[in-house]
Amino acid sequence: PMALMIAYRAHNHDRTIQELIDELDVRDGGVNWYQMFNHAIKEGFSVTFKNKARYSELIKARSEGIPIVGTTEWDSQLRKRVSHLAVVNSINQASLELIDPDFNNLTYTKIRKLPREKFIKRWYDDETRAAFMVIGERLSRSKK
């Protein structure tokens, strides 16, 4: 839920990590695309999801809102590849910059700049390949 929290904060919509964990019914540390999509709709945001996207579509998506992407990385502690979500901070034809939440420390994120080709090789997760979800402008207040 950290990636969702970061996207919300970029739109000046503050939600705590604990609120998101509780509302998304997080188990085993993560959420899926469906949960995030529905939560963002409930919070009143415009939301777009795209699977099997092209890099050029991700560039365009950044101009429309805050994209969340699924990536796969090597976890040296677990000694295996793991999927997680990150937020696209900036992007151009050559590279992109991700705000990358840390798995083990919910208060820490890092900024990573990746060349386009390196990112494309990692742009998949347990559910999707080359997917992104854009959290766009807030259209209405949540119905809490």
Secondary structure, DSSP 8 states (H G I E B T S, - for coil): -HHHHHHHHHTT----HHHHHHHHT-BTTB--HHHHHHHHHHTTEEEEEESS--HHHHHHHHTTSEEEEEEEEEETTTTEEEEEEEEEEEE-SSEEEEEEE-SS-TT-EEEEEEEHHHHHHH-B-SS-BS-EEEEEEE-S----
